[in-house]
Amino acid sequence: MREKVTEVRRHIRLYYWFLRANWLSLAAYPVEFVTVNVAGILYSLGSVATVWVIFSRVRAIGDWTYPQVVLIYGLSLLSRSLFHLFWVDLMSVSWMVRSGQIDRYFVRPLNLLYQVVAGYLDNDDWGELLTAAGLIWASMGMLGQRTAGNIAWVLLSAVSGCLIFASIHIVANAVAFFTIESTGFTELAWAVDEFSRYPADIYGKGIRSLVTWVIPVAFASFYPAQLVLGNESLRRMALITPMVAAGAFLVAYSFWTRAVNSYQGVGH
């Protein structure tokens, strides 16, 4: 037990140095950093503007009002931007496998997934992160739900949602260890992410079940929002969000481990 605790501390300490090195790398190009993040803010606000245009013509979508949809959208964006910032190098796994670059990770005394994730900090999602925080703050104000308890719940939900998105992309990218090329699976994972942006119950029963119990992106936004909205009928679903995230990650990591163990190289 003591050895495991020591190992965890070691990885946390190393992660700090990885982050520090990555941040210094981003700071070396401040103009590009600012430009890409301003573009990210404008892109996110453009999507919100589309929702606003819809609500300027209709009073509600299903049973959902404009502030409620903005809250769900903001939670989705917050979780997704956290995932993009800290897990984005998962997208490079297919290339690493094809090129043989992944082989050098195997000879290091560190967990393979840890190395992939810690090796890069994204530079263009800080703007989306700020936009998401602003949308959530504004929507909670419009709903009269801007309380310390709700803010704490949003933070926990964002971490859980980040873990859910990470789990989906771990599975999609781990396929590369079996097939060498996993671009199609990765693009499918990005497409599924989009279902988290809006209320899950506006979709058909089949899709709603899919995004709740099979690929649980609804737990990255829709269900956690119900606790903030005071929806008692979905309160229990909201409260199991952290457990769903933990379960999804365990399943994804198990698949990743199996895929890694099956890898025999590409002959470079």
ZALUMTOR-584004 format. One record per residue (C-alpha): residue number from 1; residue in three letters; x, y, z. Coordinates in steps of 0.25 Angstrom, whole numbers, m for minus. Layout:
BEGIN
<drenmar marti="NUM" lumfi="ALA" x="X" y="Y" z="Z"/>
...
//
This chain:
BEGIN
<drenmar marti="1" lumfi="MET" x="0" y="0" z="0"/>
<drenmar marti="2" lumfi="ARG" x="11" y="9" z="4"/>
<drenmar marti="3" lumfi="GLU" x="18" y="7" z="m10"/>
<drenmar marti="4" lumfi="LYS" x="5" y="10" z="m17"/>
<drenmar marti="5" lumfi="VAL" x="4" y="23" z="m10"/>
<drenmar marti="6" lumfi="THR" x="18" y="27" z="m13"/>
<drenmar marti="7" lumfi="GLU" x="16" y="24" z="m27"/>
<drenmar marti="8" lumfi="VAL" x="4" y="32" z="m28"/>
<drenmar marti="9" lumfi="ARG" x="11" y="44" z="m21"/>
<drenmar marti="10" lumfi="ARG" x="23" y="42" z="m32"/>
<drenmar marti="11" lumfi="HIS" x="13" y="43" z="m43"/>
<drenmar marti="12" lumfi="ILE" x="6" y="55" z="m38"/>
<drenmar marti="13" lumfi="ARG" x="20" y="62" z="m36"/>
<drenmar marti="14" lumfi="LEU" x="24" y="58" z="m50"/>
<drenmar marti="15" lumfi="TYR" x="11" y="63" z="m55"/>
<drenmar marti="16" lumfi="TYR" x="14" y="77" z="m49"/>
<drenmar marti="17" lumfi="TRP" x="27" y="78" z="m57"/>
<drenmar marti="18" lumfi="PHE" x="20" y="73" z="m70"/>
<drenmar marti="19" lumfi="LEU" x="9" y="84" z="m68"/>
<drenmar marti="20" lumfi="ARG" x="20" y="94" z="m65"/>
<drenmar marti="21" lumfi="ALA" x="28" y="91" z="m77"/>
<drenmar marti="22" lumfi="ASN" x="16" y="91" z="m86"/>
<drenmar marti="23" lumfi="TRP" x="11" y="104" z="m81"/>
<drenmar marti="24" lumfi="LEU" x="25" y="111" z="m83"/>
<drenmar marti="25" lumfi="SER" x="24" y="105" z="m97"/>
<drenmar marti="26" lumfi="LEU" x="10" y="112" z="m99"/>
<drenmar marti="27" lumfi="ALA" x="16" y="125" z="m93"/>
<drenmar marti="28" lumfi="ALA" x="27" y="125" z="m103"/>
<drenmar marti="29" lumfi="TYR" x="16" y="129" z="m114"/>
<drenmar marti="30" lumfi="PRO" x="7" y="139" z="m107"/>
<drenmar marti="31" lumfi="VAL" x="1" y="145" z="m120"/>
<drenmar marti="32" lumfi="GLU" x="m3" y="132" z="m125"/>
<drenmar marti="33" lumfi="PHE" x="m8" y="127" z="m112"/>
<drenmar marti="34" lumfi="VAL" x="m17" y="140" z="m111"/>
<drenmar marti="35" lumfi="THR" x="m22" y="139" z="m125"/>
<drenmar marti="36" lumfi="VAL" x="m26" y="124" z="m125"/>
<drenmar marti="37" lumfi="ASN" x="m34" y="126" z="m112"/>
<drenmar marti="38" lumfi="VAL" x="m41" y="139" z="m116"/>
<drenmar marti="39" lumfi="ALA" x="m45" y="130" z="m129"/>
<drenmar marti="40" lumfi="GLY" x="m50" y="119" z="m119"/>
<drenmar marti="41" lumfi="ILE" x="m58" y="130" z="m111"/>
<drenmar marti="42" lumfi="LEU" x="m65" y="135" z="m124"/>
<drenmar marti="43" lumfi="TYR" x="m68" y="121" z="m129"/>
<drenmar marti="44" lumfi="SER" x="m74" y="117" z="m116"/>
<drenmar marti="45" lumfi="LEU" x="m82" y="130" z="m115"/>
<drenmar marti="46" lumfi="GLY" x="m87" y="128" z="m130"/>
<drenmar marti="47" lumfi="SER" x="m93" y="114" z="m125"/>
<drenmar marti="48" lumfi="VAL" x="m100" y="121" z="m114"/>
<drenmar marti="49" lumfi="ALA" x="m105" y="132" z="m123"/>
<drenmar marti="50" lumfi="THR" x="m112" y="121" z="m132"/>
<drenmar marti="51" lumfi="VAL" x="m119" y="116" z="m119"/>
<drenmar marti="52" lumfi="TRP" x="m123" y="130" z="m116"/>
<drenmar marti="53" lumfi="VAL" x="m129" y="132" z="m130"/>
<drenmar marti="54" lumfi="ILE" x="m137" y="120" z="m129"/>
<drenmar marti="55" lumfi="PHE" x="m143" y="124" z="m115"/>
<drenmar marti="56" lumfi="SER" x="m146" y="138" z="m121"/>
<drenmar marti="57" lumfi="ARG" x="m156" y="131" z="m130"/>
<drenmar marti="58" lumfi="VAL" x="m161" y="120" z="m120"/>
<drenmar marti="59" lumfi="ARG" x="m163" y="121" z="m105"/>
<drenmar marti="60" lumfi="ALA" x="m157" y="107" z="m102"/>
<drenmar marti="61" lumfi="ILE" x="m151" y="95" z="m108"/>
<drenmar marti="62" lumfi="GLY" x="m160" y="84" z="m102"/>
<drenmar marti="63" lumfi="ASP" x="m161" y="87" z="m88"/>
<drenmar marti="64" lumfi="TRP" x="m147" y="95" z="m88"/>
<drenmar marti="65" lumfi="THR" x="m146" y="110" z="m87"/>
<drenmar marti="66" lumfi="TYR" x="m134" y="118" z="m92"/>
<drenmar marti="67" lumfi="PRO" x="m127" y="120" z="m79"/>
<drenmar marti="68" lumfi="GLN" x="m128" y="105" z="m76"/>
<drenmar marti="69" lumfi="VAL" x="m123" y="101" z="m90"/>
<drenmar marti="70" lumfi="VAL" x="m111" y="111" z="m88"/>
<drenmar marti="71" lumfi="LEU" x="m108" y="104" z="m75"/>
<drenmar marti="72" lumfi="ILE" x="m108" y="90" z="m81"/>
<drenmar marti="73" lumfi="TYR" x="m99" y="96" z="m93"/>
<drenmar marti="74" lumfi="GLY" x="m90" y="103" z="m83"/>
<drenmar marti="75" lumfi="LEU" x="m88" y="90" z="m75"/>
<drenmar marti="76" lumfi="SER" x="m85" y="82" z="m88"/>
<drenmar marti="77" lumfi="LEU" x="m75" y="93" z="m92"/>
<drenmar marti="78" lumfi="LEU" x="m68" y="93" z="m79"/>
<drenmar marti="79" lumfi="SER" x="m66" y="78" z="m78"/>
<drenmar marti="80" lumfi="ARG" x="m62" y="78" z="m93"/>
<drenmar marti="81" lumfi="SER" x="m52" y="89" z="m92"/>
<drenmar marti="82" lumfi="LEU" x="m45" y="83" z="m79"/>
<drenmar marti="83" lumfi="PHE" x="m44" y="70" z="m87"/>
<drenmar marti="84" lumfi="HIS" x="m38" y="77" z="m99"/>
<drenmar marti="85" lumfi="LEU" x="m28" y="84" z="m90"/>
<drenmar marti="86" lumfi="PHE" x="m23" y="72" z="m83"/>
<drenmar marti="87" lumfi="TRP" x="m26" y="60" z="m91"/>
<drenmar marti="88" lumfi="VAL" x="m24" y="65" z="m105"/>
<drenmar marti="89" lumfi="ASP" x="m12" y="57" z="m108"/>
<drenmar marti="90" lumfi="LEU" x="m20" y="44" z="m109"/>
<drenmar marti="91" lumfi="MET" x="m24" y="49" z="m123"/>
<drenmar marti="92" lumfi="SER" x="m9" y="46" z="m126"/>
<drenmar marti="93" lumfi="VAL" x="m9" y="31" z="m122"/>
<drenmar marti="94" lumfi="SER" x="m13" y="26" z="m136"/>
<drenmar marti="95" lumfi="TRP" x="m1" y="34" z="m142"/>
<drenmar marti="96" lumfi="MET" x="8" y="30" z="m131"/>
<drenmar marti="97" lumfi="VAL" x="5" y="15" z="m134"/>
<drenmar marti="98" lumfi="ARG" x="6" y="17" z="m150"/>
<drenmar marti="99" lumfi="SER" x="19" y="24" z="m149"/>
<drenmar marti="100" lumfi="GLY" x="25" y="15" z="m138"/>
<drenmar marti="101" lumfi="GLN" x="27" y="27" z="m128"/>
<drenmar marti="102" lumfi="ILE" x="18" y="20" z="m118"/>
<drenmar marti="103" lumfi="ASP" x="29" y="9" z="m116"/>
<drenmar marti="104" lumfi="ARG" x="38" y="19" z="m109"/>
<drenmar marti="105" lumfi="TYR" x="27" y="21" z="m98"/>
<drenmar marti="106" lumfi="PHE" x="28" y="6" z="m95"/>
<drenmar marti="107" lumfi="VAL" x="42" y="6" z="m90"/>
<drenmar marti="108" lumfi="ARG" x="40" y="17" z="m80"/>
<drenmar marti="109" lumfi="PRO" x="37" y="14" z="m66"/>
<drenmar marti="110" lumfi="LEU" x="23" y="21" z="m66"/>
<drenmar marti="111" lumfi="ASN" x="9" y="17" z="m69"/>
<drenmar marti="112" lumfi="LEU" x="7" y="18" z="m84"/>
<drenmar marti="113" lumfi="LEU" x="m7" y="26" z="m83"/>
<drenmar marti="114" lumfi="TYR" x="m1" y="35" z="m73"/>
<drenmar marti="115" lumfi="GLN" x="11" y="38" z="m83"/>
<drenmar marti="116" lumfi="VAL" x="1" y="41" z="m94"/>
<drenmar marti="117" lumfi="VAL" x="m8" y="50" z="m86"/>
<drenmar marti="118" lumfi="ALA" x="3" y="58" z="m79"/>
<drenmar marti="119" lumfi="GLY" x="12" y="60" z="m91"/>
<drenmar marti="120" lumfi="TYR" x="3" y="72" z="m97"/>
<drenmar marti="121" lumfi="LEU" x="m5" y="83" z="m92"/>
<drenmar marti="122" lumfi="ASP" x="m15" y="89" z="m102"/>
<drenmar marti="123" lumfi="ASN" x="m13" y="104" z="m106"/>
<drenmar marti="124" lumfi="ASP" x="m27" y="107" z="m112"/>
<drenmar marti="125" lumfi="ASP" x="m38" y="103" z="m102"/>
<drenmar marti="126" lumfi="TRP" x="m35" y="114" z="m91"/>
<drenmar marti="127" lumfi="GLY" x="m45" y="123" z="m98"/>
<drenmar marti="128" lumfi="GLU" x="m55" y="112" z="m98"/>
<drenmar marti="129" lumfi="LEU" x="m53" y="110" z="m84"/>
<drenmar marti="130" lumfi="LEU" x="m55" y="124" z="m80"/>
<drenmar marti="131" lumfi="THR" x="m68" y="125" z="m89"/>
<drenmar marti="132" lumfi="ALA" x="m73" y="113" z="m83"/>
<drenmar marti="133" lumfi="ALA" x="m71" y="119" z="m69"/>
<drenmar marti="134" lumfi="GLY" x="m78" y="131" z="m73"/>
<drenmar marti="135" lumfi="LEU" x="m90" y="124" z="m79"/>
<drenmar marti="136" lumfi="ILE" x="m92" y="116" z="m67"/>
<drenmar marti="137" lumfi="TRP" x="m91" y="128" z="m58"/>
<drenmar marti="138" lumfi="ALA" x="m101" y="136" z="m66"/>
<drenmar marti="139" lumfi="SER" x="m111" y="125" z="m67"/>
<drenmar marti="140" lumfi="MET" x="m111" y="122" z="m53"/>
<drenmar marti="141" lumfi="GLY" x="m113" y="137" z="m50"/>
<drenmar marti="142" lumfi="MET" x="m125" y="137" z="m60"/>
<drenmar marti="143" lumfi="LEU" x="m130" y="124" z="m53"/>
<drenmar marti="144" lumfi="GLY" x="m128" y="130" z="m39"/>
<drenmar marti="145" lumfi="GLN" x="m119" y="118" z="m35"/>
<drenmar marti="146" lumfi="ARG" x="m106" y="125" z="m33"/>
<drenmar marti="147" lumfi="THR" x="m102" y="118" z="m20"/>
<drenmar marti="148" lumfi="ALA" x="m90" y="113" z="m14"/>
<drenmar marti="149" lumfi="GLY" x="m95" y="99" z="m14"/>
<drenmar marti="150" lumfi="ASN" x="m99" y="100" z="m28"/>
<drenmar marti="151" lumfi="ILE" x="m85" y="105" z="m32"/>
<drenmar marti="152" lumfi="ALA" x="m78" y="94" z="m25"/>
<drenmar marti="153" lumfi="TRP" x="m87" y="84" z="m32"/>
<drenmar marti="154" lumfi="VAL" x="m84" y="90" z="m45"/>
<drenmar marti="155" lumfi="LEU" x="m69" y="89" z="m42"/>
<drenmar marti="156" lumfi="LEU" x="m71" y="74" z="m38"/>
<drenmar marti="157" lumfi="SER" x="m80" y="72" z="m51"/>
<drenmar marti="158" lumfi="ALA" x="m69" y="78" z="m60"/>
<drenmar marti="159" lumfi="VAL" x="m58" y="69" z="m55"/>
<drenmar marti="160" lumfi="SER" x="m68" y="57" z="m56"/>
<drenmar marti="161" lumfi="GLY" x="m72" y="61" z="m70"/>
<drenmar marti="162" lumfi="CYS" x="m57" y="63" z="m74"/>
<drenmar marti="163" lumfi="LEU" x="m55" y="48" z="m69"/>
<drenmar marti="164" lumfi="ILE" x="m66" y="43" z="m77"/>
<drenmar marti="165" lumfi="PHE" x="m61" y="50" z="m90"/>
<drenmar marti="166" lumfi="ALA" x="m47" y="45" z="m87"/>
<drenmar marti="167" lumfi="SER" x="m53" y="31" z="m86"/>
<drenmar marti="168" lumfi="ILE" x="m60" y="31" z="m99"/>
<drenmar marti="169" lumfi="HIS" x="m48" y="36" z="m106"/>
<drenmar marti="170" lumfi="ILE" x="m39" y="26" z="m99"/>
<drenmar marti="171" lumfi="VAL" x="m47" y="15" z="m105"/>
<drenmar marti="172" lumfi="ALA" x="m47" y="21" z="m119"/>
<drenmar marti="173" lumfi="ASN" x="m32" y="23" z="m119"/>
<drenmar marti="174" lumfi="ALA" x="m28" y="10" z="m113"/>
<drenmar marti="175" lumfi="VAL" x="m34" y="3" z="m125"/>
<drenmar marti="176" lumfi="ALA" x="m21" y="7" z="m132"/>
<drenmar marti="177" lumfi="PHE" x="m14" y="m3" z="m124"/>
<drenmar marti="178" lumfi="PHE" x="m23" y="m14" z="m131"/>
<drenmar marti="179" lumfi="THR" x="m24" y="m7" z="m145"/>
<drenmar marti="180" lumfi="ILE" x="m12" y="3" z="m146"/>
<drenmar marti="181" lumfi="GLU" x="m22" y="13" z="m152"/>
<drenmar marti="182" lumfi="SER" x="m33" y="18" z="m143"/>
<drenmar marti="183" lumfi="THR" x="m37" y="32" z="m149"/>
<drenmar marti="184" lumfi="GLY" x="m51" y="27" z="m153"/>
<drenmar marti="185" lumfi="PHE" x="m54" y="23" z="m138"/>
<drenmar marti="186" lumfi="THR" x="m48" y="36" z="m133"/>
<drenmar marti="187" lumfi="GLU" x="m57" y="44" z="m142"/>
<drenmar marti="188" lumfi="LEU" x="m69" y="36" z="m138"/>
<drenmar marti="189" lumfi="ALA" x="m65" y="39" z="m123"/>
<drenmar marti="190" lumfi="TRP" x="m65" y="54" z="m126"/>
<drenmar marti="191" lumfi="ALA" x="m79" y="53" z="m133"/>
<drenmar marti="192" lumfi="VAL" x="m85" y="46" z="m121"/>
<drenmar marti="193" lumfi="ASP" x="m79" y="57" z="m112"/>
<drenmar marti="194" lumfi="GLU" x="m89" y="67" z="m119"/>
<drenmar marti="195" lumfi="PHE" x="m101" y="60" z="m113"/>
<drenmar marti="196" lumfi="SER" x="m97" y="66" z="m99"/>
<drenmar marti="197" lumfi="ARG" x="m100" y="80" z="m104"/>
<drenmar marti="198" lumfi="TYR" x="m115" y="80" z="m103"/>
<drenmar marti="199" lumfi="PRO" x="m126" y="74" z="m94"/>
<drenmar marti="200" lumfi="ALA" x="m125" y="58" z="m95"/>
<drenmar marti="201" lumfi="ASP" x="m140" y="57" z="m95"/>
<drenmar marti="202" lumfi="ILE" x="m142" y="64" z="m109"/>
<drenmar marti="203" lumfi="TYR" x="m136" y="52" z="m116"/>
<drenmar marti="204" lumfi="GLY" x="m143" y="39" z="m119"/>
<drenmar marti="205" lumfi="LYS" x="m144" y="28" z="m108"/>
<drenmar marti="206" lumfi="GLY" x="m133" y="20" z="m115"/>
<drenmar marti="207" lumfi="ILE" x="m123" y="32" z="m116"/>
<drenmar marti="208" lumfi="ARG" x="m126" y="36" z="m102"/>
<drenmar marti="209" lumfi="SER" x="m123" y="22" z="m96"/>
<drenmar marti="210" lumfi="LEU" x="m110" y="22" z="m104"/>
<drenmar marti="211" lumfi="VAL" x="m105" y="35" z="m98"/>
<drenmar marti="212" lumfi="THR" x="m110" y="31" z="m84"/>
<drenmar marti="213" lumfi="TRP" x="m105" y="17" z="m82"/>
<drenmar marti="214" lumfi="VAL" x="m96" y="13" z="m94"/>
<drenmar marti="215" lumfi="ILE" x="m88" y="25" z="m97"/>
<drenmar marti="216" lumfi="PRO" x="m92" y="34" z="m85"/>
<drenmar marti="217" lumfi="VAL" x="m90" y="48" z="m90"/>
<drenmar marti="218" lumfi="ALA" x="m103" y="52" z="m85"/>
<drenmar marti="219" lumfi="PHE" x="m96" y="51" z="m71"/>
<drenmar marti="220" lumfi="ALA" x="m86" y="62" z="m75"/>
<drenmar marti="221" lumfi="SER" x="m97" y="73" z="m76"/>
<drenmar marti="222" lumfi="PHE" x="m112" y="69" z="m76"/>
<drenmar marti="223" lumfi="TYR" x="m113" y="61" z="m64"/>
<drenmar marti="224" lumfi="PRO" x="m104" y="69" z="m55"/>
<drenmar marti="225" lumfi="ALA" x="m112" y="82" z="m59"/>
<drenmar marti="226" lumfi="GLN" x="m125" y="76" z="m53"/>
<drenmar marti="227" lumfi="LEU" x="m119" y="77" z="m39"/>
<drenmar marti="228" lumfi="VAL" x="m117" y="92" z="m41"/>
<drenmar marti="229" lumfi="LEU" x="m131" y="93" z="m48"/>
<drenmar marti="230" lumfi="GLY" x="m137" y="86" z="m36"/>
<drenmar marti="231" lumfi="ASN" x="m143" y="76" z="m44"/>
<drenmar marti="232" lumfi="GLU" x="m147" y="65" z="m34"/>
<drenmar marti="233" lumfi="SER" x="m151" y="55" z="m44"/>
<drenmar marti="234" lumfi="LEU" x="m137" y="54" z="m49"/>
<drenmar marti="235" lumfi="ARG" x="m130" y="57" z="m36"/>
<drenmar marti="236" lumfi="ARG" x="m125" y="43" z="m34"/>
<drenmar marti="237" lumfi="MET" x="m119" y="42" z="m48"/>
<drenmar marti="238" lumfi="ALA" x="m112" y="55" z="m46"/>
<drenmar marti="239" lumfi="LEU" x="m106" y="50" z="m33"/>
<drenmar marti="240" lumfi="ILE" x="m100" y="38" z="m39"/>
<drenmar marti="241" lumfi="THR" x="m92" y="46" z="m49"/>
<drenmar marti="242" lumfi="PRO" x="m78" y="44" z="m42"/>
<drenmar marti="243" lumfi="MET" x="m81" y="29" z="m41"/>
<drenmar marti="244" lumfi="VAL" x="m84" y="28" z="m55"/>
<drenmar marti="245" lumfi="ALA" x="m71" y="36" z="m59"/>
<drenmar marti="246" lumfi="ALA" x="m63" y="27" z="m50"/>
<drenmar marti="247" lumfi="GLY" x="m69" y="14" z="m56"/>
<drenmar marti="248" lumfi="ALA" x="m68" y="19" z="m70"/>
<drenmar marti="249" lumfi="PHE" x="m53" y="22" z="m68"/>
<drenmar marti="250" lumfi="LEU" x="m51" y="8" z="m62"/>
<drenmar marti="251" lumfi="VAL" x="m57" y="2" z="m74"/>
<drenmar marti="252" lumfi="ALA" x="m49" y="10" z="m83"/>
<drenmar marti="253" lumfi="TYR" x="m36" y="8" z="m76"/>
<drenmar marti="254" lumfi="SER" x="m39" y="m7" z="m76"/>
<drenmar marti="255" lumfi="PHE" x="m41" y="m7" z="m91"/>
<drenmar marti="256" lumfi="TRP" x="m28" y="2" z="m93"/>
<drenmar marti="257" lumfi="THR" x="m20" y="m8" z="m85"/>
<drenmar marti="258" lumfi="ARG" x="m25" y="m20" z="m93"/>
<drenmar marti="259" lumfi="ALA" x="m22" y="m12" z="m106"/>
<drenmar marti="260" lumfi="VAL" x="m8" y="m9" z="m101"/>
<drenmar marti="261" lumfi="ASN" x="m5" y="m23" z="m97"/>
<drenmar marti="262" lumfi="SER" x="m9" y="m28" z="m111"/>
<drenmar marti="263" lumfi="TYR" x="0" y="m18" z="m118"/>
<drenmar marti="264" lumfi="GLN" x="12" y="m25" z="m126"/>
<drenmar marti="265" lumfi="GLY" x="18" y="m13" z="m133"/>
<drenmar marti="266" lumfi="VAL" x="17" y="m8" z="m147"/>
<drenmar marti="267" lumfi="GLY" x="30" y="m13" z="m152"/>
<drenmar marti="268" lumfi="HIS" x="38" y="0" z="m153"/>
//
